[in-house]
């Protein structure tokens, strides 16, 4: 049931993020009030939802000024590495 609610909530919010960029205003309160997430976790998830959309948009842009340079890919890889390390540390702390 929770997966269906997440999908039902995520589709219109994702559409609004894609169209006019106001999804964080809706996503954070929904995560806090409907799903009982901590406010810090909800804000983090809301901000993280913009990263994949930005990467896809930049990669699909034909304008060479908006394309991702090798340094940008290095930065994105570092973000992924930091996230994986944070997950790993959480598992170590709760083992």
N, C-alpha and C positions, 0 to 999 in steps of 0.2 A: 504494500500500500504506500509506503513512504517513497519508493522509487517513482510511482505514478504521480504522486504529489510534487516531487522534485522536478519531474519532466514537465508537468502541467504548469509549474511556476517558472521553470527555466526557459521554456519556449517564448512566452511573451516578453520576459525580461531580456533574453538574448536578442529578440527582434528589436526591442527599443534601444539596446546598446548599439546594435548594428546601424540602426536608422539615425538616431539622434544623440546617442551617447549618454543617456541618463540612467542606465541600468543600475549603477552603484547606489543611487538614491533609493531604489526599490529592493535591490538584492540584500543589502545589509539588514534593514529592518525585518524583512521576511525571514532571513536566517535566524535572527535573534528571537522574534516573537512566535513564529510558526514552528521552527525546528529546535528552539531552545539552545542555540549555540551561544557561546561567550561572545561579547561584543568585539573583543580583539581578534578572535578567530573569524568572526563574520566579516570584519573589515579586511582582514588578510585574504580571505577567500574572494571577496569582491574585487580587490585590487588584482589578485592573481587571474581573475577571469578576463582582464583586459590584455594580458600578455599574449595568449595565443591569437586573439583577434588582431592585435597589432602586427604580429609576425606574419600572419597570412596576408594581411592587407599590404604590408611593405613588400613581401615577396611577389605579389601579383601586380604591383604597380609598374607600368611600362616606363615611367619616368625614371631615368637613371639616378636622379638626385635622391629619390626615396628608397632605392634598393639598399639591402643590407650589405655592408662591407665586411671583409673578414674580421675586423675588430668587433663588429656588432655580433657576429656569430660566436666569437670568443666570449663576449660578455654574456650572451644568452646561455652558453655552455657553463659558464661559471655560476650563473643563477641556478641552473639545474643541479650542478654539483653541490651547491650550498644547501638546496632543498633536500637532496638525498642524504647529505651529512646530518642535517637537522633531524630527519626521520630516523636515521641510524642511531643518533645520540638519544633520541626519545626512547627507542627500543632498549638501548643499553640501560638507561636510567630506570626503566620499568621492568627490567628482567628479574 
